[in-house]
């Protein structure tokens, strides 16, 4: 596989999982941007979102690690969608709205 550039959208509480994924992808020769690590966080929200948008615009693909509640992840997903970036879900905490919806959908099929 040719080297790609990845942007990892992640919840603040899951930065360790994002960093582990980044390490794995970098070991395969890819370029990776982890906003919770690489975007300066001690500034205002607009500056953070602008920096993330610029980094995401250079990515070939977006990966998502979500706690099921982070509004920042939802915002970044909207940007990825608007930019028509391929999006791949890597991890969602099982006890989340997604987990609940998965369980509810299985109940309807029983």
PyMOL commands that set and color helices and strands:
alter all, ss='L'
color gray80, all
select helices_A, chain A and resi 12-27+35-38+45-57+71-82+97-108
alter helices_A, ss='H'
color red, helices_A
select strands_A, chain A and resi 5-10+31-34+61-66+86-92
alter strands_A, ss='S'
color yellow, strands_A
deselect
rebuild
show_as cartoon
